[in-house]
């Protein structure tokens, strides 16, 4: 699943992508999403992407490098 490009998508499409990409799979031992987000909401962390200010992958790299 590729994130929608900021220039060719709506805010709603980007928001839906983030919601779907980070939804809980109810299998924490195999998934790891909760560990990456560390109790934070994906919609909050990706607000700049959803609002069209920063690319999805830029934010993802910051989250994974614990700089966010």
N, C-alpha and C positions, 0 to 999 in steps of 0.2 A: 504494500500500500504506500503510494507516494503522496506526500503532503501537497495540497493545492498550492500553486504558485501565487504569491502575493498579488502580482500584477494582473492575474487572469482568474481571480476568484472573488467571491463575496465574503464578507465578514461571517455570514451564516455558514458558508461552506467550510471555512477555516475552523470555525468553532465546532462544527459537527465532526470534522476530521480529528481534532484534539480529543473530543469526548469519546469517539470510537476507538482511537488509538490507545487511550489510557484507561479504558473501562476495566473494571475489576473482573478478573477471570475466576475468582474464588478458588484459586489454587496457588497460594502464596509460595509454597515450597518450589514450584516449578516456574512460576511467572517472573517474579522479581520486580514487578512494576512498583509495588509499595516501597520496596527498599530504595529504588531510584528516586521516587518522589519524596521519601522520608516524611510522610504524613501531610504533605502539602497538596493542594488541589491543582490538577493539571491546567485547568482553565485560568487559574491565577498565574502560574508559572509561565504559561504561553500567552498571556494577555497581549504582549507586544506583537506576537505573530497574528493572533486573532484580529487585532486592530490594524494589521497591515504595516507595522513599523520595522519588523525584523524577520529574517528568514527562520523557518522552523528548525532547520539543522543547526543554526548558530546557537539558538537557545538550548537545544538538546545537548550540544557539546558542552555548554556551560554547566548544565545540570549534572551531566555525567562526570565532569571534572570538579564537581563540588564548588563551583564558583558562583552559584546562583542562590 
